[in-house]
Amino acid sequence: MKPAGMLLTPGAGSDRNHPCLVEMEQAVAPMPVERHDFPYRRSGRKAPDRGPVLVADVVEAAQAFVKNAGIKPSALVLGGRSMGGRICSMAVAEGLPAAGLVLISYPLHPPGKPDNLRIEHFPKLDVPCLFVSGTRDAFGAPDELAEHITAINGPVTHVTVEGAGHDLKGKGEFVVGTVLDWLKTIT
């Protein structure tokens, strides 16, 4: 289904005002966008809640957003940076309707722990997915990610950013342009 709104979530160490999320919201205007903070950020804490709490929060935020925006749940694109994108993908794998997933710097594994993969939910994803990652990302090199995203049942687009790390510093314009181009491919 053609995207009619976006719910964007930040990485574990950031908040809804991360420059990439703000740039993305501005770029897709007038499409409605919510940049959403997780409960630990809203309460002023720095350490993330456990996964089930974060997934439930995304589900609740998505349901409220589509109701307030007057769009179909299946027309919502979800995603974000690092942990935020991962949590959105877990919510969709658990049945949250979505038009697609935008996964910026997906944290495939913790730095230095390539055996601690965060992919158990990949086979349950059947929506279009966009992965954008740096070639020097300590959370998962492009070849590692390419190996594991084959488990996803929906169409996958994987774009690498040469020389960039997990933060994709200085690459916001490229990332936003990539997302805009990808959104046009979803029908």
C-alpha positions as a printed NumPy array, in Angstrom:
array([[  0.   ,   0.   ,   0.   ],
       [  1.214,   3.498,  -0.822],
       [  2.726,   5.18 ,   2.281],
       [  0.528,   7.83 ,   3.884],
       [  2.483,   8.484,   7.099],
       [  5.727,   7.737,   8.938],
       [  6.549,   6.853,  12.544],
       [ 10.257,   7.439,  13.218],
       [ 12.167,   6.351,  16.319],
       [ 15.696,   7.197,  17.499],
       [ 18.656,   5.093,  18.469],
       [ 19.293,   4.155,  22.101],
       [ 21.514,   7.145,  22.824],
       [ 19.428,   9.774,  21.09 ],
       [ 15.94 ,  11.209,  21.058],
       [ 13.241,  12.244,  18.62 ],
       [ 15.196,  15.389,  17.712],
       [ 18.092,  13.517,  16.091],
       [ 19.02 ,  15.582,  13.004],
       [ 18.444,  12.686,  10.593],
       [ 14.895,  12.145,  11.86 ],
       [ 14.141,  15.869,  11.708],
       [ 15.524,  16.076,   8.149],
       [ 13.44 ,  13.071,   7.116],
       [ 10.257,  14.623,   8.507],
       [ 10.922,  17.841,   6.622],
       [ 11.737,  16.002,   3.395],
       [  8.532,  13.947,   3.25 ],
       [  6.224,  16.875,   4.047],
       [  3.279,  17.176,   3.722],
       [  3.091,  13.461,   4.611],
       [  2.286,  13.245,   8.341],
       [  5.25 ,  12.142,  10.465],
       [  5.665,  11.443,  14.142],
       [  9.166,  11.436,  15.606],
       [  8.593,   9.307,  18.682],
       [ 10.601,   9.027,  21.905],
       [ 10.63 ,   5.759,  23.837],
       [  9.332,   5.643,  27.453],
       [ 12.789,   5.808,  29.05 ],
       [ 13.55 ,   9.059,  27.2  ],
       [ 10.166,  10.549,  28.028],
       [ 10.843,   9.883,  31.726],
       [ 14.361,  11.35 ,  31.567],
       [ 16.289,   8.081,  31.836],
       [ 19.259,   7.201,  29.623],
       [ 19.115,   3.398,  29.713],
       [ 16.604,   1.764,  27.361],
       [ 13.752,  -0.355,  28.637],
       [ 13.644,  -4.048,  27.763],
       [ 12.576,  -5.045,  24.258],
       [  8.979,  -6.024,  25.053],
       [  8.334,  -2.621,  26.665],
       [  9.773,  -0.819,  23.636],
       [  7.83 ,  -2.967,  21.147],
       [  4.555,  -2.382,  23.054],
       [  5.297,   1.354,  23.033],
       [  5.782,   1.349,  19.241],
       [  2.524,  -0.552,  18.751],
       [  0.657,   1.931,  20.948],
       [  2.279,   4.933,  19.225],
       [  1.504,   3.548,  15.752],
       [ -2.12 ,   2.879,  16.621],
       [ -2.575,   6.387,  18.045],
       [ -0.774,   7.971,  15.088],
       [ -2.865,   6.307,  12.374],
       [ -6.058,   7.152,  14.26 ],
       [ -5.081,  10.817,  14.706],
       [ -3.764,  11.151,  11.147],
       [ -6.791,   9.378,   9.655],
       [ -4.743,   6.869,   7.677],
       [ -4.971,   3.105,   7.302],
       [ -2.59 ,   1.144,   9.54 ],
       [ -1.245,  -0.649,   6.467],
       [ -0.242,   2.728,   4.961],
       [  2.194,   3.545,   7.783],
       [  5.946,   3.318,   7.269],
       [  7.837,   2.661,  10.482],
       [ 11.492,   2.795,  11.328],
       [ 14.332,   4.903,  12.51 ],
       [ 17.927,   4.791,  13.538],
       [ 19.704,   1.812,  15.045],
       [ 17.731,   0.478,  18.045],
       [ 14.646,   2.466,  17.021],
       [ 14.498,   0.794,  13.619],
       [ 15.151,  -2.606,  15.162],
       [ 12.281,  -2.19 ,  17.633],
       [  9.937,  -1.101,  14.822],
       [ 10.932,  -4.161,  12.807],
       [ 10.22 ,  -6.396,  15.806],
       [  6.766,  -4.801,  16.211],
       [  5.983,  -5.417,  12.532],
       [  7.254,  -9.008,  12.825],
       [  4.811,  -9.457,  15.713],
       [  1.91 ,  -8.365,  13.502],
       [  1.801,  -4.544,  13.522],
       [  0.501,  -3.52 ,  10.055],
       [  2.908,  -1.463,   7.956],
       [  3.552,  -0.303,   4.413],
       [  7.294,  -0.731,   4.955],
       [ 10.297,  -0.365,   7.25 ],
       [ 13.099,   2.202,   7.098],
       [ 16.096,   0.803,   8.991],
       [ 18.963,   3.274,   9.289],
       [ 22.167,   1.763,  10.741],
       [ 20.417,  -1.441,  11.784],
       [ 22.282,  -2.87 ,  14.815],
       [ 22.874,  -6.395,  13.507],
       [ 24.978,  -7.237,  16.576],
       [ 26.725,  -5.381,  19.413],
       [ 30.186,  -4.062,  18.46 ],
       [ 32.784,  -6.811,  18.761],
       [ 30.138,  -9.527,  19.272],
       [ 29.287, -10.796,  15.767],
       [ 27.799, -14.008,  17.176],
       [ 25.14 , -12.107,  19.148],
       [ 22.882, -11.547,  16.133],
       [ 19.605,  -9.619,  16.309],
       [ 17.85 , -11.366,  13.45 ],
       [ 15.476, -13.904,  15.012],
       [ 12.455, -11.933,  13.777],
       [ 13.67 , -11.433,  10.182],
       [ 11.747, -14.427,   8.719],
       [  8.483, -12.871,   9.977],
       [  9.002,  -9.637,   8.021],
       [  6.974,  -9.559,   4.818],
       [  6.866,  -5.83 ,   4.063],
       [  9.287,  -3.787,   1.939],
       [ 12.421,  -2.996,   3.96 ],
       [ 15.089,  -0.363,   3.37 ],
       [ 18.431,  -0.824,   5.128],
       [ 20.947,   2.044,   4.994],
       [ 24.302,   1.348,   6.629],
       [ 27.875,   2.569,   6.619],
       [ 30.727,   0.442,   5.344],
       [ 32.533,   0.979,   8.67 ],
       [ 29.582,   0.258,  10.99 ],
       [ 30.817,  -1.641,  14.085],
       [ 27.264,  -2.945,  14.623],
       [ 27.404,  -4.924,  11.385],
       [ 29.417,  -4.678,   8.181],
       [ 27.488,  -4.526,   4.882],
       [ 28.51 ,  -8.069,   3.939],
       [ 27.266,  -9.381,   7.303],
       [ 23.959,  -7.581,   6.868],
       [ 23.631,  -8.757,   3.257],
       [ 24.038, -12.351,   4.427],
       [ 21.262, -12.146,   7.012],
       [ 18.641,  -9.985,   5.294],
       [ 18.034, -12.842,   2.863],
       [ 15.829, -14.318,   5.632],
       [ 13.338, -11.46 ,   5.151],
       [ 10.323, -12.452,   3.06 ],
       [  9.43 ,  -8.941,   1.882],
       [ 11.384,  -7.028,  -0.766],
       [ 14.663,  -5.686,   0.658],
       [ 16.724,  -2.739,  -0.503],
       [ 20.183,  -2.404,   1.044],
       [ 22.135,   0.797,   0.472],
       [ 25.663,   1.201,   1.805],
       [ 27.342,   4.495,   2.591],
       [ 31.038,   4.301,   1.727],
       [ 33.4  ,   5.155,   4.569],
       [ 30.643,   5.89 ,   7.08 ],
       [ 30.363,   4.445,  10.572],
       [ 27.29 ,   3.649,  12.621],
       [ 26.506,   7.345,  13.132],
       [ 26.511,   8.079,   9.362],
       [ 27.924,  11.467,  10.366],
       [ 27.763,  14.026,   7.599],
       [ 25.633,  11.739,   5.433],
       [ 22.163,  12.956,   6.453],
       [ 21.347,  14.415,   3.044],
       [ 22.319,  11.15 ,   1.321],
       [ 20.305,   9.07 ,   3.799],
       [ 17.211,  11.254,   3.435],
       [ 17.504,  11.197,  -0.362],
       [ 17.769,   7.411,  -0.28 ],
       [ 14.638,   7.156,   1.866],
       [ 12.701,   9.509,  -0.438],
       [ 13.692,   7.495,  -3.509],
       [ 12.736,   4.225,  -1.79 ],
       [  9.346,   5.557,  -0.653],
       [  8.452,   6.17 ,  -4.316],
       [  8.895,   2.446,  -5.02 ],
       [  6.202,   1.362,  -2.548],
       [  2.759,   1.086,  -4.126]])
